[in-house]
Amino acid sequence: MTRFEQIDPVIRQWSHERQLPLYTEYKETEVRSFEVPGSSGAACQIWIEVGHTLSVCVWDRADRRRTFETDASSLRGALDEALNVARRWAS
């Protein structure tokens, strides 16, 4: 079972390198999410789900959503894939 504490160093470094603010709380619940603004004014959200599986999800705040199942050693790659999708959708 994966917990945020186990992957936070990777998430924080990735966030810093990509200059994307990391959100860690939403409605008093622990989360790890990012807002990806686009040139068109649209935005997408990326978030990480932990538990028995580790997933990176991207959503265009409308109809499109994509999930990348990963493991801790491949988390950076999954975040980069989600970021590429988010930037394409938000442009």
C-alpha positions as a Markdown table, in Angstrom:
| # | Residue | x | y | z |
|---|---|---|---|---|
| 1 | Met | 0.0 | 0.0 | 0.0 |
| 2 | Thr | 1.4 | 3.4 | -1.0 |
| 3 | Arg | 1.0 | 6.5 | 1.1 |
| 4 | Phe | 1.7 | 10.1 | 0.2 |
| 5 | Glu | 4.6 | 10.3 | 2.7 |
| 6 | Gln | 6.5 | 7.6 | 0.8 |
| 7 | Ile | 6.3 | 9.5 | -2.6 |
| 8 | Asp | 6.3 | 13.1 | -1.4 |
| 9 | Pro | 10.0 | 13.7 | -2.1 |
| 10 | Val | 9.4 | 12.8 | -5.8 |
| 11 | Ile | 6.3 | 14.8 | -6.0 |
| 12 | Arg | 7.8 | 17.9 | -4.5 |
| 13 | Gln | 10.9 | 17.8 | -6.7 |
| 14 | Trp | 8.8 | 17.2 | -9.8 |
| 15 | Ser | 6.5 | 20.1 | -8.8 |
| 16 | His | 9.5 | 22.4 | -8.3 |
| 17 | Glu | 11.2 | 21.5 | -11.5 |
| 18 | Arg | 8.0 | 22.0 | -13.5 |
| 19 | Gln | 7.1 | 25.2 | -11.6 |
| 20 | Leu | 3.6 | 23.9 | -10.8 |
| 21 | Pro | 2.2 | 24.6 | -7.4 |
| 22 | Leu | 1.5 | 21.5 | -5.4 |
| 23 | Tyr | -1.9 | 21.4 | -3.5 |
| 24 | Thr | -1.9 | 19.1 | -0.5 |
| 25 | Glu | -5.4 | 19.7 | 1.0 |
| 26 | Tyr | -8.9 | 20.0 | -0.4 |
| 27 | Lys | -11.9 | 20.3 | 1.8 |
| 28 | Glu | -9.9 | 19.1 | 4.8 |
| 29 | Thr | -8.7 | 16.0 | 3.0 |
| 30 | Glu | -5.1 | 15.2 | 2.2 |
| 31 | Val | -4.5 | 15.3 | -1.6 |
| 32 | Arg | -1.7 | 15.8 | -4.1 |
| 33 | Ser | -2.8 | 17.8 | -7.1 |
| 34 | Phe | -1.7 | 20.4 | -9.6 |
| 35 | Glu | -3.5 | 22.9 | -11.8 |
| 36 | Val | -2.2 | 23.2 | -15.4 |
| 37 | Pro | -3.3 | 26.4 | -17.0 |
| 38 | Gly | -3.4 | 26.6 | -20.8 |
| 39 | Ser | -2.9 | 29.4 | -23.2 |
| 40 | Ser | -6.6 | 29.4 | -24.1 |
| 41 | Gly | -7.6 | 30.2 | -20.5 |
| 42 | Ala | -8.7 | 26.6 | -20.0 |
| 43 | Ala | -7.1 | 24.5 | -17.2 |
| 44 | Cys | -6.6 | 20.8 | -16.4 |
| 45 | Gln | -6.1 | 19.1 | -13.1 |
| 46 | Ile | -3.6 | 16.4 | -12.4 |
| 47 | Trp | -3.8 | 14.4 | -9.1 |
| 48 | Ile | -2.3 | 11.4 | -7.6 |
| 49 | Glu | -4.3 | 8.6 | -6.0 |
| 50 | Val | -2.6 | 6.3 | -3.5 |
| 51 | Gly | -3.6 | 3.1 | -1.8 |
| 52 | His | -3.4 | -0.5 | -3.1 |
| 53 | Thr | -2.5 | 1.0 | -6.5 |
| 54 | Leu | -0.7 | 4.2 | -7.4 |
| 55 | Ser | -2.3 | 6.3 | -10.2 |
| 56 | Val | -1.8 | 9.7 | -11.8 |
| 57 | Cys | -5.0 | 11.1 | -13.2 |
| 58 | Val | -5.6 | 14.1 | -15.5 |
| 59 | Trp | -8.9 | 15.8 | -16.1 |
| 60 | Asp | -9.9 | 18.6 | -18.4 |
| 61 | Arg | -12.7 | 19.7 | -16.0 |
| 62 | Ala | -15.2 | 18.6 | -18.5 |
| 63 | Asp | -15.5 | 15.3 | -20.4 |
| 64 | Arg | -11.9 | 14.0 | -20.8 |
| 65 | Arg | -10.1 | 12.1 | -18.1 |
| 66 | Arg | -7.1 | 9.8 | -18.3 |
| 67 | Thr | -5.5 | 7.6 | -15.7 |
| 68 | Phe | -1.9 | 6.3 | -15.7 |
| 69 | Glu | -1.3 | 3.4 | -13.3 |
| 70 | Thr | 2.3 | 3.4 | -12.1 |
| 71 | Asp | 4.5 | 2.5 | -9.2 |
| 72 | Ala | 6.8 | 4.6 | -7.1 |
| 73 | Ser | 9.8 | 4.1 | -9.3 |
| 74 | Ser | 8.0 | 5.3 | -12.4 |
| 75 | Leu | 6.0 | 8.1 | -10.8 |
| 76 | Arg | 8.0 | 10.9 | -12.5 |
| 77 | Gly | 7.4 | 9.4 | -15.9 |
| 78 | Ala | 3.6 | 9.1 | -15.2 |
| 79 | Leu | 3.5 | 12.7 | -14.0 |
| 80 | Asp | 5.3 | 13.8 | -17.2 |
| 81 | Glu | 2.8 | 11.9 | -19.4 |
| 82 | Ala | -0.1 | 13.4 | -17.5 |
| 83 | Leu | 1.4 | 16.9 | -17.9 |
| 84 | Asn | 1.8 | 16.4 | -21.6 |
| 85 | Val | -1.8 | 15.4 | -21.9 |
| 86 | Ala | -3.0 | 18.3 | -19.7 |
| 87 | Arg | -1.0 | 20.8 | -21.8 |
| 88 | Arg | -2.4 | 19.4 | -25.0 |
| 89 | Trp | -6.0 | 19.6 | -23.7 |
| 90 | Ala | -5.6 | 23.0 | -22.2 |
| 91 | Ser | -4.0 | 24.7 | -25.2 |
